[in-house]
Amino acid sequence: MDLAQLRKLREATNDAIEVVKERYPNGCLGPVNWADLHCTEASSVATDEANQYLQVTIEEASPDAEIFKTAVGKELSDRGWTGVVVLTEW
């Protein structure tokens, strides 16, 4: 995956965050700072076990916000970005 595609994934992730914000009321998706939530990185990962996948990191949400991560992942999948691993961090 080239740099332009990763930038598109980052942009799609920020768009997905906005959709999730609008769709779900505050508090129901776990500990999330809705005021400053954004994707800080999109990456293509290749492991030493020959696995490859796409990953995005979203800042201002707890690493334990599983419902939020699932919602963003589903929104990305609906946009054609299937199988993206969503990580969150404060």
Secondary structure by P-SEA (a helix, b strand, c coil): ccaaaaaaaaaaaaaaaaaaaaacccccccccccccccccbbbbbbccccccbbbbbbccccccaaaaaaaaaaaaaaacccbbbbbbcc
